[in-house]
Amino acid sequence: MPNTRELVVLKTRYLVPYRVRGDTVTILRVFHTSRRLPKRW
């Protein structure tokens, strides 16, 4: 997804894609990395 960033949560198996617009952060999803990531989110 364009204009997104990904946060890898250290010491866990979570990946958090998010978007920043101005002073707002929107968390798009929270994935556990042992699961297959979707082709598109």
Secondary structure, DSSP 8 states (H G I E B T S, - for coil): -TT-EEEEETTTTEEEEEEEETTEEEE---EETTS---S--
